[in-house]
Amino acid sequence: MTKEPIHAILVSHTHWDRAWYVPFQVYRIRLVRLVDRLLDILERDPNYRCFMLDGQVLPVEDYLEVRPERWAELERLIRSGRLLVGPWYVLADEYLVSPEALIRNLLIGLRMAEALGGAMREGYAPDAFGHISQLPQILTGFGIDTAVFWRGLGDEGEDLGSEFWWESPGGPRVLAIHLSEGYGNVANLGYPIPWGDSSAMEFGADRAAARLRTVVDRLRARSHGDTVLLMNGTDHVEADPHVPEAIARANELFDDVEIEQGTLSDYVARMRTGAGEALATFQGEFNRSRYAYGLQGVYSSRMYLNQANEETQTLLECYAEPLSAWARLLGEPYPAAFLDLAWRKLLQNHPHDDICGCSADAVHRENMARYGEVQQLGQTLARDACRAIMRRIDRAAQPGVPFVVFNPTACPRTETAEIELQFERGDDAADGFHLVNASGQVVHHQRLGHVYRFETEVGRSNDLHAVRLTVPLEALPPCGYRVYYARTGAAPERPAIEQPVEVLPNGMENRFLRVEIQADGTLDLLDKENRRRYRELGYCVDDEDAGDTYDYSPCPYPERFSTRGEPASIRRLQAGPLQASYEIAHTLQLPAGLSQDRQRRSSERVSVPLTTTVSLRHDSRRLDLRTTVENRARDHRLRVCFPTGIDTDVAHADGHFDVLARPVAPDSSLRGAAWDQPPVPTRHQRYFVDLSDGQAGLAILNRGLAEYEVLPNGIVGGQGERNTLAVTLLRCVGYLSRGDGDMPTRPGLAGPPLPTPEAQCLGSHTFEYAILPHPGDWRRVYPEAHRYRAPVYVRRGTEHEGYVPTQADLEAWGSAGLKPVDLSGDLPAELSFLSLEPERLILSAIKQSEQGDRLIVRFYNPTDDDVEAVLHTLLPIHRAQEVTLNEEVLADLQPATEHIVALAIGSWQVKTLALELEIAEPQPDDRRHAV
């Protein structure tokens, strides 16, 4: 029987890791040479139709820093469609960065690509270590209706084939193209080795044709149409001038295959015509490893990177951008250029080999330096915006030092918060004060400690006396602020705190929780709301790790250590009434590393101190923990464990615009024996993981701890151990990749076998997480988890630019000519710029629009219920529009009132609004300038 003829689109490309097993600048020299030669090929050979520069724009930016004189040449080739760039700024890992970071990645990538001549409009994501469930919704928000990927499919791929519809939980779908044989299925075409630098190899046209025949036949078996996709490129390879010759030779030899050099868009167009609606549909995430290594161990590799990334993303998303936007509404310039710079630098840390911790040590040192730069920008922008807002606030309602507390979330905030008040050194108020609000009512507080600190600004220094305290915040305005005053001296008589935190002989109790600390430091926790008791929470377990930066692996002869059952040193730090805290200390005697043959842990021991501070606050439903580890051991994994005893088959984990329901036990239908890499039990989380039986549950919140596992039978077994949650704190290894057959969790190399001693994570590490028992299910968790992610922000209300004279300056020069500090303003002592209802909706972004002077408000619904979103603004709304993620208008919205706009938002949907508001007139200030 004659086979139907088949068409093949051959896409020539390079996969460009900006940094990996060598640092960025080493790769950049290769990149510049690659692009130089590529431009020459495209110029001299019209038969070399086109080349794809990996679906990202950053390589072009890096090239043009060195070759700015070739901009016009690049632009001409991009405009003509012969050189394809974008839509991404960088090829990021999807799981370890925020959904907002993925949106900014596309915003910046598309903007830059259009400036260069035009962007490729296919969702190319060739080498991310898995794909989030909401990627289709993000891509379609930019008018991109395809996703081309390699890793992540499990056994479902046997039914889906190479092409299928991938639908997000919120509804939008994309045409998914699975690269079942990777993004280099015909790399090094015509050469004897199918990878690596081919410059030392001989090209053969017949060899190329034979390879094309073999690959086409394999791909044809999985394709639903009459077209297959040939990927002529791989990591860091240059364009090969012999490609047209190879294609011509194959077309001479084969009468049932027609091969052409083309683009992903060419392939997609033929696939839509040939298969279209007949394709199957899939909904969910892709984090499995049937056809390619999944490399899920990266969620815990170099945990300090995850923590730094989470801290930096939160700084931009929750403080620097929103505060700058609120200042803009008051007439201040919006620092768009600085925020853009901060985002681009942050995104340069998001490629999969960077954020995943699986590069050479030098690469990650550069990552940490880059995080430092972004934090410098973000902290300064947040400070300056806050000062601009405070200049408009009336801070003179009460005597004393004013402090302004900002709420970054879109709902009123009632909580007992730990904050820091920064007094000027020498201010007697810091030694003894009481707090009042603008009405003069005394506000309870509990002093926790203080420190002297010296901070510098350009042109001035700040000699500070920082006082740490706990204070109850009652209905702190959403996306707004409240002024408090620190008055010198003790407070006048005030009502007692209702139901204060009570200190127990071995624990603490408030109206919601009772905590008893056992002799081994574990926590017995009573949820008083539903009378559910949890025992032995918070013990640490340490296992060997014979894996690498990509994957955990046990030894043939494992050895485990635990703090459970080991005596702890327990010390009370705070005794209430607003906060009680205990310090729990252990010293684990751990093996120094692995034995020389890597079969077991070594007999040499080192001391590894672990110190955990446990805090319970007034009216808090959660228990906050902070663990510090002085890591002196190598080749091990340290986890903190929480036996829940909850009978459930499903864990719910915070995801990207989603809350994911994942089975507790491995799916028995998985045919793991046929997989490239066996399934792994560890999973990714963003801000929480929760186990619930529908009546009660236990959630663990975190800041930058991305890996969890549910142990159905616990560590040692037993009814109380059922469904133990384990959260990884450290995973310490010494190689970028291993492939000598000693890893049961992966059969071969995932990268070069490069030593990475800094991946052992020696030194001091601090981890923050919280225990949240609750009635009901995960819907009671995520608002609290997002508040935990973004604490309130506090600044002294007398801050200002300009040199602040010291007492010695005043004695030497006098005060003549100094401006008095003006605490008056036209804004009240508390105010909300914006609120969002109902509470189930989560705010994702507050920023100025990319074009024009509109306020962008993005939020999402992580539940399966359709609701009406109600947005209330401080300033009058002149125009409200629903826009795409790319900020293109979808529909005009009719405001319900001058200050309110409402719209329906479906389950798991993301909504972005562009609001034209009545911007206030700026106050005269000779320091205002465009930024």
Residue pairs with C-beta under 8 A, 6 or more apart in sequence:
3 256
4 226
5 226
5 255
5 256
5 257
5 258
6 216
6 220
6 226
6 227
6 228
6 256
6 257
6 258
7 226
7 227
7 228
7 257
7 258
7 259
7 260
7 270
8 212
8 216
8 227
8 228
8 229
8 230
8 257
8 258
8 259
8 260
9 227
9 228
9 229
9 230
9 260
9 262
9 263
9 266
9 267
9 270
10 186
10 230
10 232
10 243
10 247
10 259
10 260
10 261
10 262
11 52
11 229
11 230
11 231
11 232
11 233
11 261
11 262
11 263
11 264
11 267
12 48
12 50
12 51
12 52
12 232
12 233
12 239
12 240
12 243
12 261
13 51
13 52
13 53
13 54
13 183
13 231
13 232
13 233
14 34
14 53
14 54
14 233
14 234
14 235
14 236
14 237
14 238
14 239
15 54
15 126
15 127
15 183
15 184
15 233
15 234
15 235
15 236
15 237
16 27
16 31
16 53
16 54
16 56
16 59
16 236
17 27
17 235
17 236
17 351
17 353
18 24
18 27
18 58
18 59
18 62
18 90
18 348
18 351
18 354
19 27
19 351
19 353
19 354
19 359
19 360
19 363
19 366
20 27
20 353
20 358
20 359
20 360
20 363
20 751
21 359
21 360
21 736
21 751
21 752
21 754
22 360
22 362
23 360
23 362
23 363
23 366
24 363
24 366
27 236
28 62
28 66
30 236
31 59
31 62
31 63
32 63
32 66
32 67
33 238
34 236
34 238
34 239
35 53
35 59
35 63
35 67
36 67
37 238
37 239
38 51
38 83
38 238
38 239
39 70
39 73
39 74
39 77
41 48
41 51
41 239
41 241
42 48
42 51
42 77
42 82
42 83
43 73
45 241
45 244
47 244
48 239
48 241
48 243
48 244
48 261
49 82
49 260
49 261
49 262
50 81
50 82
50 83
50 84
50 261
50 262
50 263
51 82
51 83
51 84
51 239
52 84
52 120
52 124
52 233
52 263
52 264
53 59
53 60
53 83
53 84
53 85
54 91
54 124
54 126
55 86
55 87
55 88
55 91
55 120
55 122
55 124
55 125
55 126
56 85
56 86
56 88
56 89
56 90
56 91
56 109
57 85
57 86
57 88
57 89
57 108
57 109
57 112
57 113
57 116
57 119
58 89
58 90
58 347
58 348
60 74
60 85
60 112
60 116
61 112
63 70
63 74
64 70
64 71
64 74
74 83
74 116
74 117
75 116
75 117
76 117
77 83
77 117
78 84
78 85
78 113
78 116
78 117
78 118
79 117
79 118
81 118
81 263
84 120
84 263
84 264
85 113
85 116
85 119
85 120
86 109
86 110
86 112
86 113
86 119
86 120
87 106
87 109
87 110
87 113
87 119
87 120
87 121
87 122
87 123
87 124
87 142
87 144
88 105
88 106
88 109
88 124
88 125
89 105
89 106
89 108
89 109
89 112
89 344
89 347
90 105
90 109
90 347
90 348
90 350
90 351
91 125
91 126
91 127
91 128
91 351
91 352
92 101
92 102
92 105
92 128
92 347
92 350
92 351
92 352
92 355
93 128
93 129
93 298
93 350
93 351
93 352
93 355
93 356
94 102
94 125
94 128
94 130
94 131
94 132
94 135
94 656
95 129
95 130
95 132
95 287
95 299
95 656
95 684
95 706
96 298
96 299
96 306
96 309
96 350
96 355
96 356
96 684
96 706
97 105
97 309
97 313
97 350
97 355
98 313
98 317
98 656
98 686
99 132
99 134
99 138
99 656
99 657
99 844
100 313
100 317
100 844
100 845
100 858
101 313
101 346
101 347
101 350
102 135
102 138
102 656
103 138
103 141
103 845
103 858
103 885
104 343
104 347
105 347
105 350
106 138
106 139
106 142
106 144
106 885
106 886
107 850
107 885
107 886
107 887
108 340
108 343
108 344
108 347
109 119
110 119
110 142
110 886
111 850
113 119
113 120
120 263
120 264
120 265
121 143
121 144
121 265
122 144
122 146
122 148
122 264
122 265
122 268
123 135
123 139
123 144
123 145
123 146
123 147
123 148
123 174
124 148
124 264
125 131
125 135
125 147
125 148
125 149
126 148
126 149
126 150
126 179
126 182
126 183
127 150
127 151
127 183
127 352
128 149
128 151
128 152
128 352
129 151
129 294
129 295
129 296
129 298
129 352
129 356
130 151
130 152
130 285
130 286
130 287
130 294
130 296
130 684
131 147
131 149
131 151
131 152
131 285
131 286
131 287
132 285
132 655
132 656
132 658
133 168
133 169
133 283
133 284
133 285
133 655
133 656
133 658
133 660
134 168
134 169
134 170
134 655
134 656
134 657
134 658
134 908
134 910
135 147
135 166
135 168
135 174
136 147
136 166
136 167
136 168
136 172
136 173
136 174
137 168
137 169
137 170
137 171
137 172
137 657
137 908
137 909
137 910
138 657
138 885
138 910
139 145
139 146
139 147
139 174
140 168
140 172
140 173
140 174
141 172
141 884
141 885
141 886
141 910
141 912
142 884
142 885
142 886
143 884
143 886
143 888
144 174
145 174
145 175
146 174
146 175
146 176
146 177
146 264
146 268
147 166
147 174
147 175
147 176
147 177
148 176
148 177
148 179
148 264
149 176
149 177
149 178
149 179
149 286
150 178
150 179
150 182
150 183
150 291
150 292
151 286
151 289
151 291
151 292
151 293
151 294
151 295
152 285
152 286
152 287
152 288
152 289
152 292
152 294
153 160
153 178
153 180
153 286
153 288
153 290
153 291
154 286
154 288
154 289
154 290
154 670
154 675
154 679
155 288
155 290
155 669
155 670
155 671
156 282
157 178
157 180
157 290
157 291
158 290
159 280
160 176
160 178
160 280
160 282
161 178
161 222
161 223
161 224
161 280
162 177
162 178
162 180
162 219
162 222
162 223
162 224
162 228
162 229
163 175
163 176
163 177
163 178
163 223
163 224
163 225
163 271
163 275
163 279
164 176
164 178
164 224
164 279
164 280
164 281
164 282
165 173
165 174
165 175
165 176
165 279
165 280
165 281
165 282
166 173
166 174
166 175
166 176
166 281
166 282
166 283
167 173
167 281
167 282
167 283
168 283
168 908
169 283
169 658
169 907
169 908
170 657
170 906
170 907
170 908
170 909
170 910
171 906
171 908
171 909
173 281
175 268
175 271
175 272
175 279
176 282
177 229
177 264
177 267
177 268
177 271
178 291
179 185
179 229
179 231
180 219
180 222
180 291
181 215
181 218
181 219
182 231
182 234
182 292
183 231
183 233
183 234
184 194
184 195
184 231
184 233
184 234
184 235
185 215
185 219
185 230
185 231
186 211
186 212
186 215
186 230
186 231
186 232
187 194
187 195
187 231
187 232
187 233
187 234
187 237
188 194
188 195
188 196
188 198
188 201
188 234
188 237
188 240
189 208
189 211
189 212
189 232
189 240
189 242
189 243
189 246
190 203
190 204
190 205
190 207
190 208
190 211
190 240
190 242
190 246
191 198
191 201
191 202
191 203
191 204
191 207
192 201
192 202
192 207
193 201
194 211
194 234
195 234
195 235
195 237
196 237
197 237
198 237
198 240
203 240
203 242
205 242
205 245
205 246
205 249
206 249
208 242
208 245
208 246
208 249
208 250
209 246
209 249
209 250
209 253
209 254
212 230
212 246
212 247
212 250
212 257
212 259
213 250
213 253
213 254
213 257
215 230
216 228
216 230
216 257
216 259
219 228
219 229
219 230
220 228
224 274
224 275
224 278
224 279
225 270
225 271
225 274
225 275
226 270
226 274
227 267
227 270
227 271
227 274
229 264
229 267
230 259
232 240
232 243
243 261
244 261
247 259
247 260
247 261
250 257
250 259
251 257
251 258
251 259
260 266
285 655
285 660
287 294
287 296
287 683
287 684
288 294
288 670
288 675
288 679
289 295
289 296
289 675
289 676
289 677
289 678
289 679
289 680
290 674
290 675
290 676
291 676
292 676
292 677
293 550
293 676
293 677
293 746
293 750
294 677
294 680
295 356
295 358
295 550
295 551
295 677
295 746
295 750
296 551
296 680
296 682
296 683
296 684
297 547
297 548
297 549
297 550
297 551
297 552
297 680
297 682
297 731
297 745
298 352
298 356
298 357
298 358
298 549
298 550
299 306
299 682
299 683
299 684
299 706
299 707
299 728
300 552
300 637
300 682
300 706
300 707
300 728
300 730
300 731
301 356
301 357
301 358
301 549
301 550
301 731
301 733
301 759
302 357
302 364
302 549
302 758
302 759
302 761
303 704
303 705
303 728
303 729
303 730
303 731
303 761
303 765
303 767
304 368
304 761
304 765
305 349
305 355
305 357
305 364
305 367
305 368
306 355
306 357
306 704
306 705
306 706
307 703
307 704
307 705
307 767
308 367
308 368
308 371
308 704
309 346
309 349
309 350
309 355
309 371
309 704
310 703
310 704
311 371
311 375
311 703
311 704
312 346
312 371
312 374
312 375
312 378
313 346
314 789
314 790
315 374
315 375
315 378
315 379
315 382
316 339
316 342
316 343
316 346
316 374
316 378
317 844
317 845
318 408
318 789
318 790
319 378
319 382
319 408
319 790
319 793
320 339
320 342
320 377
320 378
320 379
320 381
320 382
320 385
321 339
321 845
321 846
321 847
322 408
322 479
322 846
322 847
323 381
323 382
323 385
323 386
323 389
323 406
323 793
324 334
324 335
324 339
324 381
324 382
324 385
324 848
325 334
325 846
325 847
325 848
325 855
326 385
326 389
326 479
326 833
326 846
327 334
327 385
327 388
327 389
328 334
328 848
328 853
328 855
328 919
329 833
329 855
329 874
329 875
329 917
329 919
329 920
330 388
330 389
330 392
330 827
330 919
330 920
330 922
331 919
331 920
331 921
331 922
331 923
332 385
332 388
332 922
332 928
333 928
333 929
333 930
333 931
334 848
334 853
334 931
335 381
335 384
335 385
335 931
336 848
336 931
337 931
338 377
338 381
338 931
339 377
339 381
339 847
341 377
342 374
342 377
342 378
342 381
345 370
345 373
345 374
345 377
346 370
346 371
346 374
348 354
348 370
349 355
349 367
349 370
349 371
352 358
353 359
353 363
354 363
354 364
354 367
355 367
356 549
356 550
357 364
357 549
357 759
358 548
358 549
358 550
358 736
358 737
358 750
358 751
359 549
359 736
360 736
360 754
360 756
361 756
361 757
361 758
361 759
364 758
365 758
382 793
383 795
383 799
386 404
386 406
386 793
386 795
386 799
387 795
387 799
387 800
387 801
389 404
389 481
389 827
390 404
390 795
390 797
390 799
390 825
391 800
391 825
391 923
391 925
392 825
392 826
392 827
392 923
393 404
393 481
393 483
393 797
393 825
393 827
393 828
393 829
393 831
394 438
394 483
394 823
394 824
394 825
394 826
394 827
394 828
394 829
395 402
395 404
395 483
395 797
395 798
395 823
395 824
395 825
395 829
396 823
396 824
397 438
397 439
397 483
397 485
397 829
398 436
398 437
398 438
398 440
398 485
398 487
399 485
399 487
400 429
400 433
400 436
400 485
400 486
400 487
400 488
401 421
401 423
401 427
401 429
401 433
401 485
401 486
401 796
401 797
401 798
402 483
402 484
402 485
402 796
402 797
402 798
402 823
403 421
403 483
403 484
403 485
403 486
403 794
403 795
403 796
403 797
404 481
404 482
404 483
404 484
404 794
404 795
404 796
404 797
405 419
405 473
405 476
405 481
405 482
405 483
405 484
405 792
405 793
405 794
406 480
406 481
406 792
406 793
406 794
406 795
407 413
407 476
407 477
407 478
407 479
407 480
407 481
407 792
408 479
408 790
408 792
408 793
409 478
409 479
409 786
409 787
409 790
409 843
410 478
410 479
410 834
410 835
410 836
410 841
410 843
410 859
411 478
411 783
411 835
411 836
411 837
411 839
412 475
412 476
412 477
412 478
412 835
413 473
413 475
413 476
413 478
413 787
413 792
414 473
414 474
414 475
414 476
414 619
415 472
415 473
415 617
415 619
415 620
415 787
416 470
416 471
416 472
416 473
416 578
416 579
416 617
416 618
416 619
416 620
417 470
417 471
417 472
417 473
417 617
417 791
417 792
418 448
418 468
418 469
418 470
418 579
418 615
418 617
418 791
419 468
419 469
419 470
419 471
419 792
419 794
420 466
420 467
420 468
420 469
420 794
421 430
421 466
421 467
421 469
421 486
421 794
421 796
422 453
422 462
422 464
422 465
422 466
422 467
422 795
422 796
423 429
423 430
423 464
423 465
423 466
423 467
423 486
423 796
424 462
424 463
424 464
424 465
424 804
425 452
425 463
425 464
425 465
426 463
426 465
426 807
427 465
428 488
429 486
429 487
429 488
430 450
430 465
430 467
430 486
432 488
432 489
432 490
433 486
433 487
433 488
433 489
434 442
434 445
434 486
434 487
434 489
434 490
434 491
434 492
435 442
435 443
435 444
435 445
435 471
435 484
435 485
435 486
435 487
435 491
436 442
436 443
436 484
436 485
436 487
437 443
437 482
437 483
437 484
437 485
437 829
438 482
438 483
438 485
438 828
438 829
438 830
442 491
442 492
442 494
443 471
443 472
443 484
444 471
444 472
444 494
444 497
444 577
444 578
445 469
445 470
445 471
445 578
446 469
446 470
446 471
446 574
446 576
446 577
446 578
446 579
447 467
447 468
447 469
448 468
448 469
448 470
448 574
448 579
449 467
449 468
450 465
450 466
450 467
450 468
451 466
451 468
452 463
452 464
452 465
452 466
453 464
453 465
453 466
454 461
454 462
454 463
454 464
455 461
455 462
455 464
456 462
459 802
459 803
460 802
460 803
460 804
462 804
463 806
470 578
470 579
470 617
470 618
471 484
471 578
472 497
472 578
472 618
472 619
473 482
473 792
476 482
476 792
477 830
477 831
477 832
477 835
478 832
478 834
478 835
478 836
479 832
479 833
479 834
479 835
479 843
479 846
480 830
480 831
480 832
480 833
480 834
481 830
481 831
482 829
482 830
483 797
483 829
483 830
497 577
497 578
497 618
499 510
499 511
499 618
499 619
500 510
500 576
500 577
500 578
500 618
501 508
501 509
501 510
501 576
501 577
501 578
501 579
501 580
501 616
501 617
501 618
502 508
502 509
502 510
502 576
502 580
503 572
503 575
503 576
503 580
504 514
504 515
504 516
506 516
506 517
506 518
506 570
507 514
507 515
507 516
507 517
507 523
507 524
507 582
508 514
508 515
508 576
508 580
508 582
508 616
509 515
509 616
510 616
510 617
510 618
510 619
510 620
511 528
511 619
512 527
512 528
512 529
512 619
512 620
512 621
513 525
513 526
513 527
513 528
513 616
513 620
513 621
513 623
513 773
514 525
514 526
514 528
515 523
515 524
515 525
515 526
515 614
515 616
515 623
516 523
516 524
516 525
517 523
517 524
517 570
517 582
517 584
517 614
518 524
518 536
519 567
519 568
520 539
520 563
520 564
520 565
520 566
520 567
520 568
521 538
521 539
521 563
521 568
521 570
521 584
521 585
521 586
521 612
522 535
522 536
522 537
522 538
522 539
522 563
522 564
523 536
523 537
523 538
523 614
523 623
523 771
524 533
524 534
524 535
524 536
524 537
525 533
525 534
525 535
525 537
525 623
525 771
525 773
526 532
526 533
526 534
527 533
527 534
527 696
527 773
527 774
527 775
529 621
529 774
529 775
530 695
530 696
530 775
532 696
532 773
534 642
534 643
534 644
534 645
534 698
534 773
535 643
535 645
535 720
536 564
536 643
536 720
537 642
537 643
537 771
538 612
538 614
538 625
538 640
538 641
538 642
538 771
539 562
539 563
539 564
539 640
539 641
540 562
540 563
540 586
540 588
540 610
540 627
540 638
540 639
540 640
540 641
540 729
541 560
541 561
541 562
541 563
541 564
541 638
541 639
541 640
541 641
541 715
541 726
542 560
542 561
542 562
542 588
542 590
542 608
542 633
542 636
542 637
542 638
542 639
543 554
543 558
543 559
543 560
543 636
543 637
543 639
544 554
544 555
544 558
544 559
544 591
544 594
544 600
544 601
544 635
544 636
544 637
545 552
545 553
545 554
545 635
545 636
545 637
545 731
545 732
545 733
546 553
546 554
546 555
546 594
546 598
546 635
546 742
546 743
547 553
547 733
547 738
547 743
547 745
547 746
548 733
548 735
548 736
548 737
548 738
548 743
548 750
549 733
549 735
549 736
549 737
549 756
549 759
550 737
550 746
550 750
550 751
551 677
551 680
551 743
551 745
551 746
551 750
552 637
552 680
552 682
552 731
552 745
553 738
553 742
553 743
553 744
553 745
553 746
554 744
554 745
555 594
555 598
555 599
555 600
555 601
556 599
556 600
557 599
557 600
558 600
559 591
559 600
559 601
560 715
561 588
561 589
561 590
562 715
563 586
563 588
563 610
564 715
566 586
568 584
568 585
568 586
569 583
569 584
569 585
569 586
570 582
570 583
570 584
570 585
571 582
571 583
571 585
572 580
572 581
572 582
572 583
573 581
573 582
573 583
573 613
574 580
574 581
574 615
576 618
577 618
578 617
578 618
579 615
579 616
579 617
579 618
580 615
580 616
581 613
581 614
581 615
581 616
582 613
582 614
583 611
583 612
583 613
584 611
584 612
584 613
584 614
585 609
585 610
585 611
585 612
586 609
586 610
586 611
587 607
587 608
587 609
587 610
588 607
588 608
588 610
589 605
589 606
589 607
589 608
590 605
590 606
590 608
590 632
590 633
590 636
591 601
591 602
591 603
591 604
591 605
591 606
591 633
591 635
591 636
592 602
592 604
592 605
592 606
592 632
592 633
592 634
593 601
593 602
593 604
593 633
593 634
593 635
593 734
594 600
594 601
594 602
594 634
594 635
595 601
595 602
595 603
598 742
601 635
601 636
606 632
606 633
607 632
608 629
608 630
608 631
608 632
608 633
609 629
609 630
610 627
610 628
610 629
611 627
611 628
612 625
612 626
612 627
612 628
613 625
613 626
613 627
614 623
614 624
614 625
615 623
615 624
615 625
615 626
616 623
616 624
617 624
621 772
621 773
621 774
621 784
622 701
622 770
622 771
622 772
622 784
622 788
623 770
623 771
623 772
624 768
624 770
625 768
625 769
625 770
625 771
626 766
626 767
626 768
627 640
627 729
627 766
627 767
627 769
628 764
628 765
628 766
628 767
629 638
629 729
629 730
629 764
629 765
629 766
629 767
630 763
630 764
631 638
631 730
631 732
631 760
631 761
631 762
631 763
631 764
631 765
632 762
633 732
634 732
634 734
634 760
634 762
635 732
635 733
635 734
635 760
636 730
636 732
637 728
637 730
637 731
637 732
638 728
638 729
638 730
638 731
638 732
639 709
639 726
639 727
639 728
639 729
640 726
640 727
640 729
640 767
640 769
641 711
641 714
641 715
641 724
641 725
641 726
641 727
642 698
642 700
642 724
642 725
642 726
642 727
642 771
643 714
643 720
643 721
643 722
643 723
643 724
644 691
644 698
644 722
644 723
644 724
644 725
645 719
645 720
645 721
645 722
645 723
646 691
646 692
646 693
646 696
646 697
646 698
646 722
646 723
647 693
647 722
647 723
648 664
648 691
648 692
648 693
648 723
649 663
649 664
649 665
650 661
650 662
650 663
650 664
651 661
651 662
651 663
651 664
651 683
651 689
651 690
651 691
651 708
651 710
651 725
652 659
652 660
652 661
652 662
652 689
652 690
652 691
652 692
652 777
652 778
652 781
653 659
653 660
653 662
653 683
653 684
653 685
653 686
653 688
653 689
653 690
653 708
654 660
654 685
654 686
654 687
654 688
654 689
654 782
654 785
655 684
655 686
656 686
657 844
657 860
657 862
657 908
657 910
658 862
658 908
659 778
659 782
659 862
659 863
662 683
664 691
664 710
664 712
664 723
665 712
666 679
666 681
667 679
670 679
672 678
672 679
676 747
677 745
677 746
677 747
678 744
678 745
678 746
680 745
681 709
681 710
682 707
682 708
682 709
682 728
683 689
683 707
683 708
683 709
684 706
684 707
685 702
685 705
685 706
685 707
685 708
686 706
687 701
687 702
687 782
687 785
687 786
687 788
687 789
688 699
688 700
688 701
688 702
688 772
688 778
688 781
688 782
688 785
689 699
689 700
689 708
689 710
689 725
689 727
690 697
690 698
690 699
690 700
690 777
690 778
690 781
691 697
691 698
691 699
691 710
691 723
691 725
692 698
692 774
692 776
692 777
692 778
694 776
694 777
695 775
695 776
696 773
696 774
696 775
696 776
697 773
697 774
697 775
697 776
697 777
697 778
697 780
697 781
698 725
698 771
698 772
698 773
698 774
699 771
699 772
699 773
699 774
699 778
699 781
699 785
700 708
700 725
700 727
700 769
700 770
700 771
700 772
701 769
701 770
701 771
701 772
701 781
701 784
701 785
701 788
702 727
702 767
702 768
702 769
702 770
703 768
703 769
703 788
703 789
704 768
705 727
705 728
705 729
705 767
705 769
707 727
707 728
707 731
708 725
708 726
708 727
708 728
709 725
709 726
709 728
710 723
710 724
710 725
710 726
711 721
711 723
711 724
711 725
711 726
712 722
712 723
713 721
713 722
714 720
714 721
714 722
714 723
714 724
715 721
715 724
727 769
729 765
729 767
730 761
730 765
731 761
732 759
732 760
732 761
732 762
733 756
733 759
733 760
734 755
734 756
734 757
734 759
734 760
735 753
735 754
735 755
735 756
735 759
736 751
736 752
736 753
736 754
736 755
736 756
736 759
737 749
737 750
737 751
737 752
737 753
737 754
738 749
738 753
739 748
739 749
739 750
739 753
740 753
741 747
770 788
772 781
772 784
772 785
774 780
774 781
779 840
779 863
782 842
782 862
783 839
783 840
783 842
786 842
797 823
798 821
798 823
800 821
801 927
802 819
805 813
805 815
805 818
831 874
832 872
832 874
833 873
833 874
834 846
834 857
834 871
834 872
834 873
834 874
835 871
835 872
836 843
836 857
836 859
836 869
836 870
836 871
836 872
837 869
837 870
837 872
838 867
838 869
838 870
840 861
840 862
840 863
840 865
840 867
841 859
841 860
841 861
841 867
841 869
841 905
842 859
842 860
842 861
842 862
843 857
843 858
843 859
844 858
844 859
844 860
844 910
845 856
845 857
845 858
845 912
846 855
846 856
846 857
846 858
847 855
847 856
848 854
848 855
848 856
849 855
849 856
849 887
849 914
850 887
851 887
853 916
853 919
854 914
854 915
854 916
855 914
855 915
855 916
855 917
856 883
856 887
856 912
856 913
856 914
856 915
857 871
857 912
857 913
857 915
858 885
858 910
858 911
858 912
858 913
859 869
859 905
859 910
859 911
860 905
860 908
860 909
860 910
860 911
861 867
861 869
861 905
861 906
861 907
861 908
861 909
862 908
863 907
863 908
864 907
864 908
865 907
866 904
866 905
866 906
866 907
867 904
867 905
868 902
868 903
868 904
868 905
869 902
869 903
869 904
869 905
869 911
870 896
870 900
870 901
870 902
871 900
871 901
871 902
871 913
872 899
872 900
873 899
873 900
873 901
873 915
873 917
874 899
875 899
875 917
875 918
875 919
875 920
876 898
876 899
876 917
876 918
877 895
877 898
877 899
877 900
877 901
877 915
877 916
877 917
878 916
878 917
878 918
879 892
879 915
879 916
880 892
880 893
880 894
880 895
880 901
880 913
880 914
880 915
880 916
881 889
881 890
881 891
881 892
881 893
881 913
881 914
881 915
882 889
882 890
882 891
882 893
882 903
882 911
882 912
882 913
882 914
883 889
883 890
883 912
883 913
883 914
884 890
884 912
885 910
885 912
887 912
887 914
889 914
893 901
893 903
893 913
895 901
896 902
901 913
901 915
903 911
903 913
905 911
922 928
